[in-house]
Amino acid sequence: MRPSAVRLLNILVPVKRTVDYAVKIRVNPDQKGVDLNVKHSMNPFDEIAVEEAVRLREKLKDEVKSIKVVTIGPPKAAETLRTALAIGADSGIHIEIPESAPAPEPLGVAKALRAIIEREKDGVDLVIMGKQAIDDDAGQTGQMLAGLMDWAQATFASKLVVDPKSKEAEVTREVDGGLQELKCRLPLVVTTDLRLNEPRYASLPNIMKAKKKPIQKITPADLGVDLKPILETIKVTEPPKRVGGGKVENVDQLIAKLKEAGITPVKS
C-alpha cells in the first residue's frame, strides 16, 4: 500500500492598511474620526504575521504550498499588499471598497475572510493575522473568524511550530500570568503578538519581484457580504491636555492645594 500524500499547507494572511505608527493622530474637523491625509503603512502586527508565514516556508520548505495575503480597503491598500508580497508572500487578494467608505467592523471583516476561505479551491489550512490593528485596537477579527469557521484558534501567539504531517500546531501564547502552551489541530486561526518575531526589511530585488506577483481584485458584493458598519460614531475628541504640576514647600501647602482642587478627606 502506498503511503497517502501529505497535504501541503496553504496559508492565508490578512493585512490592513493603517495610519503609520509614527504619525501623531489628529481628530478631523467634523469630530467623526481622525485625519487620514497622512502617511499610511501596514499594520505592525500584520507585518509580524506575514514574516511568520515566510519563516514557516523557510523552515518547512516545499511543505508550504502557498502564502496568500488579503486586504480590505480603497485602491491605495494595494500598496500594503505589495509590501507583503515583497516580504515573501506569493499572491494577493484585494477586496476593494471606495475611498469614502467607512472602515469595516471586525464582524464584517471576519465574514469577508470566511467567504475568501470558502472560495479557495485548494482550501486554507492556516490563517495567521495580527492580534489587533493599531487604528481601532479592536482585537476581535481573529476570534470571530475562528467562530464563524468552527476552527481552532490560538491568540496572542509568541511562538508557532507547525507539523504538516500530523496536521497539528504547537502555539505559545502571551497571557496575563505568563505563557500558555496549546496544541491545536489544523485548520487553525493564529493571531500574532509582538514577541513572535521581528519582521525583515524587504530587499530591493524582492520589491521589484513583488510588482509582478498577481493581485486579484474583487468587491464585497462578489463575496456576498455587506461591510456597512453597524455601529455609529457619535463624536471623537482628543484627550484633555495635561496641566503642568507644581511643587510645595510643606504638608500644609499640599493640603491647601488639594482643597483648592476640590479634594476632601474621606471620613472613616
KASUL-V679014 format. One record per backbone hydrogen bond with DSSP energy under -0.5 kcal/mol. CO is the residue of the C=O (numbers start at 0). NH is the residue of the N-H. E is the energy in kcal/mol with one decimal. If there is no record, write none. Layout:
co->[CO | CO]
nh->[NH | NH]
e->[E | E]
This chain:
co->[8 | 8 | 8 | 9 | 9 | 10 | 11 | 11 | 12 | 15 | 15 | 17 | 19 | 22 | 25 | 27 | 30 | 32 | 35 | 38 | 40 | 42 | 42 | 43 | 44 | 45 | 46 | 47 | 48 | 49 | 50 | 51 | 52 | 53 | 54 | 55 | 56 | 59 | 60 | 62 | 62 | 65 | 66 | 66 | 67 | 68 | 69 | 70 | 72 | 73 | 74 | 75 | 76 | 76 | 77 | 78 | 79 | 80 | 81 | 82 | 83 | 83 | 90 | 91 | 92 | 92 | 93 | 93 | 94 | 97 | 104 | 105 | 106 | 107 | 108 | 109 | 110 | 111 | 112 | 113 | 114 | 115 | 116 | 119 | 124 | 124 | 125 | 125 | 126 | 126 | 128 | 132 | 139 | 140 | 141 | 142 | 143 | 144 | 145 | 145 | 151 | 153 | 155 | 156 | 158 | 160 | 161 | 162 | 162 | 166 | 167 | 168 | 168 | 169 | 170 | 170 | 171 | 171 | 172 | 172 | 174 | 177 | 179 | 181 | 183 | 186 | 187 | 187 | 188 | 189 | 190 | 191 | 192 | 193 | 196 | 202 | 203 | 204 | 205 | 206 | 207 | 208 | 208 | 209 | 213 | 215 | 215 | 217 | 218 | 218 | 219 | 219 | 219 | 220 | 224 | 231 | 249 | 250 | 251 | 252 | 253 | 254 | 255 | 256 | 257 | 258 | 261]
nh->[10 | 64 | 65 | 124 | 125 | 67 | 13 | 127 | 69 | 17 | 42 | 40 | 22 | 24 | 34 | 30 | 235 | 27 | 37 | 19 | 17 | 45 | 46 | 47 | 48 | 49 | 50 | 51 | 52 | 53 | 54 | 55 | 56 | 57 | 58 | 59 | 60 | 62 | 63 | 8 | 64 | 10 | 89 | 90 | 12 | 92 | 14 | 94 | 96 | 76 | 77 | 78 | 79 | 80 | 81 | 82 | 83 | 84 | 85 | 86 | 87 | 88 | 68 | 215 | 70 | 94 | 95 | 217 | 72 | 100 | 108 | 109 | 110 | 111 | 112 | 113 | 114 | 115 | 116 | 117 | 118 | 119 | 119 | 122 | 186 | 187 | 11 | 127 | 128 | 189 | 191 | 136 | 143 | 144 | 145 | 146 | 147 | 148 | 149 | 150 | 188 | 190 | 173 | 192 | 171 | 169 | 163 | 166 | 167 | 185 | 162 | 170 | 183 | 160 | 172 | 181 | 157 | 158 | 174 | 179 | 177 | 174 | 172 | 170 | 168 | 151 | 126 | 189 | 153 | 128 | 156 | 130 | 195 | 196 | 198 | 206 | 207 | 208 | 209 | 210 | 210 | 211 | 212 | 212 | 91 | 93 | 217 | 95 | 221 | 222 | 222 | 223 | 224 | 223 | 226 | 233 | 253 | 254 | 255 | 256 | 257 | 258 | 259 | 260 | 262 | 261 | 263]
e->[-0.5 | -2.3 | -1.5 | -2.4 | -1.6 | -2.9 | -0.5 | -2.0 | -1.7 | -0.6 | -2.6 | -2.7 | -1.8 | -0.6 | -3.2 | -2.0 | -2.3 | -1.9 | -1.7 | -2.5 | -2.8 | -1.1 | -1.7 | -1.6 | -1.4 | -2.5 | -2.5 | -2.3 | -2.0 | -2.2 | -2.4 | -2.1 | -1.7 | -2.2 | -1.9 | -3.3 | -2.2 | -1.8 | -1.5 | -3.3 | -0.7 | -2.8 | -2.7 | -1.2 | -2.9 | -2.1 | -2.8 | -2.9 | -1.6 | -2.3 | -1.8 | -1.7 | -0.7 | -1.4 | -2.2 | -1.9 | -1.9 | -2.4 | -2.1 | -1.5 | -1.3 | -1.9 | -2.4 | -2.7 | -2.2 | -0.6 | -1.1 | -2.5 | -2.0 | -1.2 | -2.3 | -2.7 | -2.2 | -2.0 | -2.5 | -2.3 | -2.0 | -2.0 | -2.6 | -2.4 | -1.1 | -0.9 | -0.8 | -1.0 | -0.7 | -1.5 | -2.6 | -0.5 | -0.5 | -3.2 | -2.3 | -2.3 | -2.4 | -2.8 | -2.3 | -2.0 | -2.7 | -2.4 | -1.2 | -2.1 | -2.1 | -2.0 | -2.6 | -2.5 | -2.3 | -3.1 | -0.6 | -1.2 | -1.7 | -2.6 | -3.1 | -0.5 | -3.1 | -2.4 | -0.5 | -3.2 | -3.3 | -1.2 | -0.6 | -2.0 | -1.6 | -2.4 | -3.7 | -2.6 | -2.6 | -1.2 | -2.7 | -0.5 | -2.5 | -2.5 | -3.2 | -1.5 | -1.4 | -0.6 | -0.5 | -2.2 | -2.2 | -2.2 | -2.1 | -0.8 | -0.7 | -1.6 | -0.5 | -0.8 | -2.2 | -3.5 | -0.5 | -2.5 | -0.5 | -1.0 | -0.5 | -0.8 | -2.2 | -0.6 | -0.6 | -0.7 | -1.6 | -2.6 | -2.2 | -2.4 | -2.3 | -2.1 | -2.1 | -1.6 | -2.7 | -1.4 | -0.6]
